[in-house]
């Protein structure tokens, strides 16, 4: 069946192309953009896996387009994730001109390149964290200075080095400033990344990759595995005990002076002053408050560490730290430590920047011509729409300059992976502290400004490209006309809605109340007429007359459709020969598509993947029922459920 589809498509393609190159219109030679044609054909062929062709578009368009998406949400997410990984890998491997990259993107690439190429034992030994922690005894037995430093260190000093660098082991520390007093929260860290068997396997692989002599590696592996078992036993034993305790007994409050002297008993003489000086730059005051969660568990952990030699502890610590930082992990590490940049890169990976900007400009012009002088949109929202258009244009062409500002203090080169790693870890830890401080500090007005709404809405809009990437083929770009199909209506909806999609109708002007009431009454009459038709046909009539959607959302979607349709239809008419050529090829396929049918199918497919709630069906059907363009495009008949005889207009 697929072979026949391609055979018929290719035959039609050859005939039309030959004709196209001979003559068109007044004897003018016409050149067909074959890459564009192939893009549309391959994209349309891929739609077959999403559409339920057993449904009739004029009867149940939502299920025709969205049923398979709803039934394969997990597979859909897996495919989208694979596409993201592929796009990110293409970015990492691309030999780009560095002048075309943002500074933050360049730092991300340097991090990845260093992970691939600058990761020897000598690179590790030259890192700051390695030197401060006393080194890794398995690979550093001849350096007298390191050995001497190691002998004078305690396990708490070593943990302080890792904690300061944003790598928590055994317990997590959170420090806040409240009413001029520091409040410290200490909680056990029970995270476990690998099973015991996997840990044992990877411990050997880590030592082999750093050229630890085989006989020595076997002895170290036995010691490290013994410590790992003991720590897991403590975790399980104390966790089971903690479950039996009441919540109020899990957290205990101390002044810092009492915490040092009595929290863990006299047998554990721990230098907390040195620890906090390392972690936060200065020690705590006696009057500061310390909250300790699950003291019994921490006592067990600290007892285990107290009875372990510093050499064995450091061997375990470095092996565990390096386990998930192999060459094979470089892409995942880069994604984890540069998560906002990863999303930014993936979102923009398939964009044809120039053609996307042209589409946004066309939609902006239609907005001014079609909607700006209607009573629907208030003045504040109109200002938002103007700023939103400019912001998205800038993000498309130039990227997000805020990411450069956020990563300005992070110095990354391609020379040493371990230095880059600790810088990235420390950067994320510091950023987390700043966010906590901001959250607990002065409370600002909860009413966002227009510019802050623009920033938030732009970030939300860019997430749409994570959906569209999953619908495109791996090597496809989002160029015209696919950009109108996949993104146009979503952009118009965000632009008109003023970034207030969580508050239906906040974008509407008070002057629109008469039109709103008129539209509401029209829809009510329309439903009554529909019920009478069903009764005449002896079909079941719904007794529930309450709409399960907000009328403001329907108006917004209808305005967005009319704005996008006008811009898209203008492109189709401007490219009349090309669109006719595409229509002939699409009509020859199994789906019997056309460029105008594609608009409704693809924009609805993106909508239901963006809003997967089943209640979206009624809103979509109500919007289509009142669309002249939909009824005309799909040739809906008079009695079809999605073809209202008396359509309700808003413009």
KOLKOLLO-812511 format. One record per residue (C-alpha): residue number from 1; residue in three letters; x, y, z. Coordinates in steps of 0.1 Angstrom, whole numbers. Each point is the difference from the previous one (the first is absolute). Layout:
N
REC     k     r       u       v       w
REC   NUM   Ala       X       Y       Z
...
end
This chain:
651
REC     k     r       u       v       w
REC     1   Unk       0       0       0
REC     2   Unk      29      24       9
REC     3   Unk      17     -10     -33
REC     4   Unk     -31       9     -20
REC     5   Unk      -3      33      19
REC     6   Unk      36      10      -9
REC     7   Unk      -4     -13     -36
REC     8   Unk     -31      21      -7
REC     9   Unk      15      30      18
REC    10   Unk      33      -1     -20
REC    11   Unk     -19      -5     -33
REC    12   Unk     -21      31       7
REC    13   Unk      30      19      12
REC    14   Unk      19      -7     -33
REC    15   Unk     -30      11     -22
REC    16   Unk      -6      32      19
REC    17   Unk      37       9       2
REC    18   Unk       5      -5     -38
REC    19   Unk     -30      23      -6
REC    20   Unk      12      25      26
REC    21   Unk      34       4     -17
REC    22   Unk     -17       5     -34
REC    23   Unk     -24      28       5
REC    24   Unk     -23      17      25
REC    25   Unk     -22      30      -3
REC    26   Unk      11      23     -28
REC    27   Unk      27     -22     -13
REC    28   Unk      23       4      30
REC    29   Unk      24     -27      10
REC    30   Unk      -8     -11      36
REC    31   Unk      26     -15      24
REC    32   Unk     -13     -24      26
REC    33   Unk      16      -1      34
REC    34   Unk       5     -37       1
REC    35   Unk      14       0      36
REC    36   Unk     -31      17      12
REC    37   Unk     -22     -24     -19
REC    38   Unk      18     -30      15
REC    39   Unk      -2      15      35
REC    40   Unk     -38       3      -3
REC    41   Unk      -5     -35     -15
REC    42   Unk      22     -17      26
REC    43   Unk     -17      18      28
REC    44   Unk     -35      -8     -13
REC    45   Unk      10     -37      -4
REC    46   Unk      11       0      36
REC    47   Unk     -35      12      11
REC    48   Unk     -14     -34      -7
REC    49   Unk      13     -14      32
REC    50   Unk     -19      27      20
REC    51   Unk     -34       1     -18
REC    52   Unk     -29     -23       5
REC    53   Unk     -13      -4     -35
REC    54   Unk     -30     -20      11
REC    55   Unk     -15      33      12
REC    56   Unk     -17      25     -23
REC    57   Unk      14      36       3
REC    58   Unk     -34      17      -2
REC    59   Unk     -14     -23      26
REC    60   Unk      27      -4      26
REC    61   Unk      30      20      -9
REC    62   Unk      15      -2      35
REC    63   Unk       2     -38       0
REC    64   Unk      11       1     -37
REC    65   Unk      31      20      10
REC    66   Unk       6      -5      37
REC    67   Unk     -12     -35      10
REC    68   Unk      33     -17      -7
REC    69   Unk      19      27      18
REC    70   Unk     -21      -6      31
REC    71   Unk       5     -38      -2
REC    72   Unk      37       1      -5
REC    73   Unk      12      28      23
REC    74   Unk      29     -20      14
REC    75   Unk      12     -10     -35
REC    76   Unk      -5      36     -11
REC    77   Unk      22      13      29
REC    78   Unk      27     -27      -8
REC    79   Unk       1      11     -36
REC    80   Unk       2      36      10
REC    81   Unk      28      -7      24
REC    82   Unk      19     -19     -27
REC    83   Unk      -4      29     -24
REC    84   Unk      13      24      26
REC    85   Unk      30     -21       6
REC    86   Unk       7      -3     -37
REC    87   Unk      -3      38      -5
REC    88   Unk      23       7      30
REC    89   Unk      25     -25     -12
REC    90   Unk       0      17     -34
REC    91   Unk       7      33      17
REC    92   Unk      29     -15      20
REC    93   Unk      16     -17     -30
REC    94   Unk      -5      29     -24
REC    95   Unk      32      19     -10
REC    96   Unk     -17      34       3
REC    97   Unk      16      33      -6
REC    98   Unk       4      12      37
REC    99   Unk     -10      35     -11
REC   100   Unk     -36     -13      -5
REC   101   Unk      -3     -14      35
REC   102   Unk     -11      18      31
REC   103   Unk      27       2      27
REC   104   Unk     -20     -24      22
REC   105   Unk      -3     -25     -29
REC   106   Unk      37       2      -5
REC   107   Unk       6      -8      37
REC   108   Unk     -23     -30      -3
REC   109   Unk      20     -13     -30
REC   110   Unk      33       5      18
REC   111   Unk     -13     -20      29
REC   112   Unk     -10     -29     -23
REC   113   Unk      33       1     -19
REC   114   Unk      20       0      33
REC   115   Unk     -21     -30      11
REC   116   Unk       9     -18     -32
REC   117   Unk      37       9      -2
REC   118   Unk      15      15      33
REC   119   Unk      -8     -26      26
REC   120   Unk      33     -18       9
REC   121   Unk      12      -7      36
REC   122   Unk      23      29      -3
REC   123   Unk     -29      23      -9
REC   124   Unk     -18     -13      31
REC   125   Unk      30       6      23
REC   126   Unk       3      36     -11
REC   127   Unk     -36       8      10
REC   128   Unk      -7      21      31
REC   129   Unk     -24     -24      16
REC   130   Unk      25     -29      -3
REC   131   Unk      28      20      17
REC   132   Unk     -22      14      28
REC   133   Unk     -15     -35       8
REC   134   Unk      34     -16       4
REC   135   Unk       0     -19     -34
REC   136   Unk     -10     -35      -9
REC   137   Unk      23     -25      17
REC   138   Unk      -5     -26     -28
REC   139   Unk      18      21     -26
REC   140   Unk      21      23      23
REC   141   Unk      23     -20      22
REC   142   Unk      34      16      -8
REC   143   Unk      -8      37       6
REC   144   Unk      14       6      35
REC   145   Unk     -17      33       4
REC   146   Unk     -35     -14      -8
REC   147   Unk       6     -30      23
REC   148   Unk      10      23      28
REC   149   Unk     -31      22      -6
REC   150   Unk     -22     -30       0
REC   151   Unk      12     -12      34
REC   152   Unk     -10      33      16
REC   153   Unk     -35       0     -15
REC   154   Unk     -33     -12      15
REC   155   Unk     -29     -15     -18
REC   156   Unk     -21      32       8
REC   157   Unk      27      22     -16
REC   158   Unk      -1     -22     -31
REC   159   Unk     -38       2      -1
REC   160   Unk       2      38       4
REC   161   Unk      21       2     -32
REC   162   Unk     -26     -20     -19
REC   163   Unk     -30      18      15
REC   164   Unk      14      34      -8
REC   165   Unk       4     -11     -36
REC   166   Unk     -37     -10      -1
REC   167   Unk       5     -37       4
REC   168   Unk     -19     -13      31
REC   169   Unk      10     -32      16
REC   170   Unk     -17     -16      31
REC   171   Unk     -18      32       9
REC   172   Unk     -13      32     -15
REC   173   Unk       4      35      14
REC   174   Unk     -23      29      -6
REC   175   Unk       9      34      14
REC   176   Unk     -25      30       2
REC   177   Unk       1      34      16
REC   178   Unk     -31       7      20
REC   179   Unk      -4      31      23
REC   180   Unk      38       5       0
REC   181   Unk       6     -35      12
REC   182   Unk      13     -29     -21
REC   183   Unk     -23     -30      -1
REC   184   Unk      17     -33     -10
REC   185   Unk     -19     -31     -11
REC   186   Unk      19     -33       0
REC   187   Unk     -17     -30     -16
REC   188   Unk      14     -35      -8
REC   189   Unk       6      -6     -37
REC   190   Unk     -13     -35      -8
REC   191   Unk       4       3     -38
REC   192   Unk      12     -33     -17
REC   193   Unk       9       1     -36
REC   194   Unk       9     -36      -7
REC   195   Unk      -8     -35      12
REC   196   Unk      27     -17      21
REC   197   Unk       9     -23     -29
REC   198   Unk       2      29     -24
REC   199   Unk      21      19      25
REC   200   Unk      25     -29       3
REC   201   Unk       3      -3     -38
REC   202   Unk       4      38      -6
REC   203   Unk      26       3      29
REC   204   Unk      23     -24     -20
REC   205   Unk      -6      19     -32
REC   206   Unk       8      33      16
REC   207   Unk      33     -12      14
REC   208   Unk       9     -17     -33
REC   209   Unk      -7      33     -19
REC   210   Unk      25      18      23
REC   211   Unk      26     -27      -4
REC   212   Unk       0     -12      36
REC   213   Unk      23     -31       2
REC   214   Unk     -21     -32      -1
REC   215   Unk      11     -15      33
REC   216   Unk      -4      33      18
REC   217   Unk     -34       5     -17
REC   218   Unk     -13     -33      14
REC   219   Unk       9       8      36
REC   220   Unk     -15      35      -3
REC   221   Unk     -32     -14     -16
REC   222   Unk      -5     -23      30
REC   223   Unk       4      29      24
REC   224   Unk     -22      23     -19
REC   225   Unk     -27     -27      -4
REC   226   Unk       1      -7      37
REC   227   Unk      -6      37       8
REC   228   Unk     -28       2     -26
REC   229   Unk     -18     -29      16
REC   230   Unk       4      15      34
REC   231   Unk     -14      33     -11
REC   232   Unk     -30     -17     -17
REC   233   Unk      -6     -20      32
REC   234   Unk      -1      32      20
REC   235   Unk     -23      16     -25
REC   236   Unk     -25     -29       1
REC   237   Unk       2      -6      38
REC   238   Unk      -5      36      10
REC   239   Unk     -26       7     -27
REC   240   Unk     -21     -29      14
REC   241   Unk       4      14      35
REC   242   Unk      -8      35     -10
REC   243   Unk     -33     -11     -15
REC   244   Unk     -11     -11      34
REC   245   Unk       7      34      15
REC   246   Unk     -25      29       0
REC   247   Unk       6      29     -24
REC   248   Unk       5      24      29
REC   249   Unk      29     -21      13
REC   250   Unk      19      -1     -33
REC   251   Unk      12      36       1
REC   252   Unk      18      14      30
REC   253   Unk       9      37       7
REC   254   Unk      33      11      15
REC   255   Unk      19      32       5
REC   256   Unk      33      -3     -19
REC   257   Unk      19      -2      34
REC   258   Unk     -22     -29      12
REC   259   Unk       1     -16     -34
REC   260   Unk      38      -3       1
REC   261   Unk       1     -13      35
REC   262   Unk     -30     -24       3
REC   263   Unk     -17      -7     -33
REC   264   Unk      20     -32      -8
REC   265   Unk      14      -8      35
REC   266   Unk      34       5      16
REC   267   Unk      15     -29     -18
REC   268   Unk      -1      18     -34
REC   269   Unk      23      31       3
REC   270   Unk      -7      17     -33
REC   271   Unk      15      33     -12
REC   272   Unk     -32      17     -12
REC   273   Unk      17      34       0
REC   274   Unk      24     -11     -27
REC   275   Unk     -28     -17     -20
REC   276   Unk     -23      31      -1
REC   277   Unk      30      23      -6
REC   278   Unk       7     -21     -31
REC   279   Unk     -36      -3     -12
REC   280   Unk     -12      36       6
REC   281   Unk      32      19       3
REC   282   Unk      -3       7      38
REC   283   Unk     -10     -19      31
REC   284   Unk     -34       2      17
REC   285   Unk      -6      21      31
REC   286   Unk     -10     -16      33
REC   287   Unk     -35      15      -3
REC   288   Unk      -7     -14     -34
REC   289   Unk     -26     -28      -3
REC   290   Unk       6     -35     -13
REC   291   Unk     -28     -24      -9
REC   292   Unk      11     -36      -3
REC   293   Unk     -22     -25     -18
REC   294   Unk       1     -37      10
REC   295   Unk      28       2      27
REC   296   Unk       2     -38       5
REC   297   Unk       8      -6     -37
REC   298   Unk      26      27       0
REC   299   Unk      16     -15      31
REC   300   Unk       3     -33     -18
REC   301   Unk      15      16     -31
REC   302   Unk      25      20      21
REC   303   Unk       9     -31      20
REC   304   Unk       8     -19     -32
REC   305   Unk      21      29     -13
REC   306   Unk      18       3      33
REC   307   Unk      10     -36      -1
REC   308   Unk      13       1     -36
REC   309   Unk      35       9      -9
REC   310   Unk       4      32     -20
REC   311   Unk      17     -20     -28
REC   312   Unk     -28     -24      -3
REC   313   Unk     -26      28       1
REC   314   Unk      18      20     -27
REC   315   Unk       2     -30     -22
REC   316   Unk     -37      -7       4
REC   317   Unk      -8      37      -5
REC   318   Unk      19       6     -32
REC   319   Unk     -11     -33     -16
REC   320   Unk     -37       8       8
REC   321   Unk       5      36     -13
REC   322   Unk      15     -11     -33
REC   323   Unk     -24     -29      -7
REC   324   Unk     -24      20     -22
REC   325   Unk      26      23     -16
REC   326   Unk      14     -22     -27
REC   327   Unk       5       9     -36
REC   328   Unk     -34     -17      -8
REC   329   Unk     -17      23      25
REC   330   Unk      13      33     -16
REC   331   Unk     -32       9     -18
REC   332   Unk     -22      -7      31
REC   333   Unk      24      19      23
REC   334   Unk      -1      30     -24
REC   335   Unk     -38      -2      -1
REC   336   Unk      -2      -2      39
REC   337   Unk      24      28       8
REC   338   Unk     -13      23     -27
REC   339   Unk     -37      -8       1
REC   340   Unk     -14      34     -10
REC   341   Unk      25       2     -29
REC   342   Unk      -9     -36     -10
REC   343   Unk     -37      10      -3
REC   344   Unk       9      32     -19
REC   345   Unk      21     -19     -25
REC   346   Unk     -26     -28      -5
REC   347   Unk     -28      26      -4
REC   348   Unk      18      18     -27
REC   349   Unk      17     -30     -16
REC   350   Unk     -25      -4     -29
REC   351   Unk      -7      37      -7
REC   352   Unk       5      16     -33
REC   353   Unk       7      33      17
REC   354   Unk      -7      23     -30
REC   355   Unk     -32     -17     -10
REC   356   Unk     -13      -2      35
REC   357   Unk       7      37       5
REC   358   Unk     -19       7     -33
REC   359   Unk     -30     -20      12
REC   360   Unk      -1      19      33
REC   361   Unk       2      33     -19
REC   362   Unk     -29     -11     -23
REC   363   Unk     -21     -10      31
REC   364   Unk       8      33      16
REC   365   Unk     -12      19     -31
REC   366   Unk     -32     -20      -1
REC   367   Unk      -5       7      37
REC   368   Unk       1      37      -6
REC   369   Unk     -23      -2     -30
REC   370   Unk     -25     -25      13
REC   371   Unk      -2       4      38
REC   372   Unk      17      31      13
REC   373   Unk     -31      23      -6
REC   374   Unk     -26     -25      11
REC   375   Unk     -16       4      35
REC   376   Unk      13     -34      11
REC   377   Unk      36       7      13
REC   378   Unk       8      25      27
REC   379   Unk      28      26      -2
REC   380   Unk      23     -17      25
REC   381   Unk      -2     -32     -19
REC   382   Unk       7      18     -33
REC   383   Unk      32      13      15
REC   384   Unk       8     -35      12
REC   385   Unk      -6     -13     -36
REC   386   Unk      24      25     -15
REC   387   Unk      27      -9      26
REC   388   Unk      -6     -37      -3
REC   389   Unk       4       1     -38
REC   390   Unk      33      19       4
REC   391   Unk      13     -24      27
REC   392   Unk      -8     -31     -21
REC   393   Unk      16      15     -31
REC   394   Unk      32       7      21
REC   395   Unk       1     -35      16
REC   396   Unk      -4     -15     -35
REC   397   Unk      27      20     -17
REC   398   Unk      25       6      28
REC   399   Unk      -7     -24      29
REC   400   Unk      -7       8      36
REC   401   Unk      25      26      12
REC   402   Unk     -11      -7      36
REC   403   Unk      18     -33      -2
REC   404   Unk      32      18      -7
REC   405   Unk      -5      22      29
REC   406   Unk      -8     -29      23
REC   407   Unk      31     -19     -10
REC   408   Unk      23      30      -1
REC   409   Unk      17      -8      33
REC   410   Unk       7     -36     -11
REC   411   Unk      34      -5     -16
REC   412   Unk       2     -31     -21
REC   413   Unk      28     -10     -24
REC   414   Unk       7     -32     -19
REC   415   Unk      33      -7      19
REC   416   Unk     -11     -19      31
REC   417   Unk     -32     -19       5
REC   418   Unk       3      -3      38
REC   419   Unk       6      37       5
REC   420   Unk     -31       7     -22
REC   421   Unk     -20     -26      19
REC   422   Unk       6      15      35
REC   423   Unk      -6      35     -14
REC   424   Unk     -33     -11     -14
REC   425   Unk     -10     -18      32
REC   426   Unk       9      30      21
REC   427   Unk     -18      23     -24
REC   428   Unk     -32     -20       3
REC   429   Unk       3      -2      38
REC   430   Unk       5      38       3
REC   431   Unk     -29       6     -23
REC   432   Unk     -22     -23      22
REC   433   Unk      10      20      31
REC   434   Unk      -8      33     -17
REC   435   Unk     -35     -13     -10
REC   436   Unk      -6     -11      36
REC   437   Unk      11      34      13
REC   438   Unk     -22      18     -25
REC   439   Unk     -30     -22      10
REC   440   Unk       5       6      37
REC   441   Unk       8      37      -3
REC   442   Unk     -21      30      -9
REC   443   Unk     -33      -8     -15
REC   444   Unk      -7      19     -32
REC   445   Unk     -33       8     -16
REC   446   Unk     -18     -31     -13
REC   447   Unk     -14      20     -29
REC   448   Unk      25      -4     -29
REC   449   Unk       9      29     -22
REC   450   Unk      -6      -1     -37
REC   451   Unk      37      -6      -7
REC   452   Unk       2     -29      25
REC   453   Unk     -31     -15     -16
REC   454   Unk      16       3     -33
REC   455   Unk      31     -19      13
REC   456   Unk     -20     -27      16
REC   457   Unk     -23      -4     -30
REC   458   Unk      30      -1     -24
REC   459   Unk      15     -28      21
REC   460   Unk     -33     -19       0
REC   461   Unk      -5       5     -38
REC   462   Unk      35     -13      -8
REC   463   Unk      -9     -33      17
REC   464   Unk     -23      -6     -29
REC   465   Unk      30      -9     -21
REC   466   Unk       6     -30      22
REC   467   Unk     -33     -13     -13
REC   468   Unk       6      10     -36
REC   469   Unk      34     -17       0
REC   470   Unk     -17     -33       8
REC   471   Unk     -23       4     -31
REC   472   Unk      28       9     -24
REC   473   Unk      23     -25     -16
REC   474   Unk      35      -1      15
REC   475   Unk      16      21     -28
REC   476   Unk     -29      24      -6
REC   477   Unk       1      37       7
REC   478   Unk     -30      21      10
REC   479   Unk      -2      21     -31
REC   480   Unk     -29      14     -20
REC   481   Unk     -27     -13      -4
REC   482   Unk       5     -25      29
REC   483   Unk       5      28      24
REC   484   Unk     -35      13      -6
REC   485   Unk     -15     -35       4
REC   486   Unk      19      -9      32
REC   487   Unk       5      33      18
REC   488   Unk     -20      28     -16
REC   489   Unk     -33      -5      19
REC   490   Unk      18      -6      34
REC   491   Unk      19      32      -5
REC   492   Unk     -31      20      -8
REC   493   Unk     -18     -14      30
REC   494   Unk      28      11      23
REC   495   Unk       3      33     -17
REC   496   Unk     -37       9       2
REC   497   Unk      -4     -15      35
REC   498   Unk      26      23      15
REC   499   Unk      17     -27      20
REC   500   Unk     -30      -4      22
REC   501   Unk     -11     -35     -11
REC   502   Unk      -3     -11      36
REC   503   Unk     -27      27       5
REC   504   Unk     -26      -4     -28
REC   505   Unk     -12      33     -14
REC   506   Unk      26      22      17
REC   507   Unk      11      12     -34
REC   508   Unk     -35      12      -9
REC   509   Unk     -11      37      -1
REC   510   Unk     -30      11      20
REC   511   Unk     -14      14     -33
REC   512   Unk      -4     -36     -13
REC   513   Unk     -28      -9      25
REC   514   Unk     -28       6     -26
REC   515   Unk      18     -22     -26
REC   516   Unk       7     -26      27
REC   517   Unk     -36      -2      10
REC   518   Unk     -11      -2     -36
REC   519   Unk      24     -28      -7
REC   520   Unk     -11     -19      31
REC   521   Unk     -37       2     -10
REC   522   Unk       9     -11     -36
REC   523   Unk      17     -31      13
REC   524   Unk     -30      -9      22
REC   525   Unk     -24       3     -29
REC   526   Unk      24     -21     -21
REC   527   Unk       0     -28      25
REC   528   Unk     -38       1       2
REC   529   Unk      -2      -3     -38
REC   530   Unk      25     -29       1
REC   531   Unk     -21     -18      26
REC   532   Unk     -31       4     -21
REC   533   Unk      19     -15     -30
REC   534   Unk      11     -30      21
REC   535   Unk     -36      -5      12
REC   536   Unk     -12       0     -36
REC   537   Unk      27     -26      -9
REC   538   Unk     -10     -20      31
REC   539   Unk      35       3      15
REC   540   Unk       7       5      37
REC   541   Unk       0      36      13
REC   542   Unk      23      11      28
REC   543   Unk     -20      12      30
REC   544   Unk      30      19      14
REC   545   Unk      -2      35     -15
REC   546   Unk      30      13      21
REC   547   Unk      31       6     -20
REC   548   Unk      32     -17      13
REC   549   Unk      22      28     -13
REC   550   Unk       3      38       7
REC   551   Unk     -16      21     -28
REC   552   Unk      30      24       2
REC   553   Unk      23     -29     -11
REC   554   Unk     -22      -7     -30
REC   555   Unk       0      36     -11
REC   556   Unk      38       1       5
REC   557   Unk       5     -31     -21
REC   558   Unk     -23      12     -27
REC   559   Unk      18      34      -3
REC   560   Unk      33     -18      -1
REC   561   Unk     -12     -23     -28
REC   562   Unk     -13      29     -20
REC   563   Unk      32      20       4
REC   564   Unk      22     -30     -10
REC   565   Unk     -23     -12     -28
REC   566   Unk       1      34     -16
REC   567   Unk      38       1       0
REC   568   Unk       3     -36     -11
REC   569   Unk     -26       4     -28
REC   570   Unk      19      31     -12
REC   571   Unk      32     -21      -3
REC   572   Unk     -19     -27     -19
REC   573   Unk     -14      25     -25
REC   574   Unk      33      18      -3
REC   575   Unk      16     -34      -8
REC   576   Unk     -29     -11     -21
REC   577   Unk      18     -23     -24
REC   578   Unk      20     -17      28
REC   579   Unk     -31      -5      21
REC   580   Unk     -19     -14     -29
REC   581   Unk      29     -24      -7
REC   582   Unk       1     -11      37
REC   583   Unk     -38      -5       0
REC   584   Unk       2     -23     -30
REC   585   Unk      27     -21      17
REC   586   Unk     -18      -1      33
REC   587   Unk     -33     -10     -16
REC   588   Unk      18     -30     -16
REC   589   Unk      10     -13      34
REC   590   Unk     -20     -23      23
REC   591   Unk     -12      28      23
REC   592   Unk     -14      20     -29
REC   593   Unk      14      32      15
REC   594   Unk       3      35     -12
REC   595   Unk      20      30      13
REC   596   Unk     -31      15      15
REC   597   Unk     -11     -33      16
REC   598   Unk      35      -3      15
REC   599   Unk      -5      33      18
REC   600   Unk     -29     -13      21
REC   601   Unk      15     -35       5
REC   602   Unk      34      11      11
REC   603   Unk     -10      30      21
REC   604   Unk     -25     -22      19
REC   605   Unk      26     -28       4
REC   606   Unk      23      25      17
REC   607   Unk     -28      14      21
REC   608   Unk     -11     -34      14
REC   609   Unk      36     -10       7
REC   610   Unk       5      34      18
REC   611   Unk     -34      -4      18
REC   612   Unk      -5     -38       4
REC   613   Unk     -32       4      22
REC   614   Unk     -30     -19     -15
REC   615   Unk     -22      30       8
REC   616   Unk      18      19     -28
REC   617   Unk     -21     -20     -25
REC   618   Unk     -32      22       4
REC   619   Unk      20      32      -3
REC   620   Unk      17     -12     -32
REC   621   Unk     -33     -12     -15
REC   622   Unk     -18      32       9
REC   623   Unk      27      21     -16
REC   624   Unk       0     -21     -32
REC   625   Unk     -38       0      -1
REC   626   Unk       1      37      -4
REC   627   Unk      28       2     -25
REC   628   Unk     -10       7     -36
REC   629   Unk      35     -10     -11
REC   630   Unk      -2     -34      16
REC   631   Unk     -34      -9     -15
REC   632   Unk      12      12     -35
REC   633   Unk      34     -18       2
REC   634   Unk     -14     -34      10
REC   635   Unk     -32       4     -20
REC   636   Unk     -22      -7      30
REC   637   Unk     -37      -7      -8
REC   638   Unk     -30      18      14
REC   639   Unk      -8     -26      27
REC   640   Unk      36      -8      10
REC   641   Unk       5       5      38
REC   642   Unk      28      25      -6
REC   643   Unk     -18      21     -25
REC   644   Unk     -23      25      17
REC   645   Unk     -27      14     -23
REC   646   Unk       0      33      17
REC   647   Unk      36       8      10
REC   648   Unk       8      24      28
REC   649   Unk      24      28     -10
REC   650   Unk      23      20      22
REC   651   Unk      14      23     -27
end
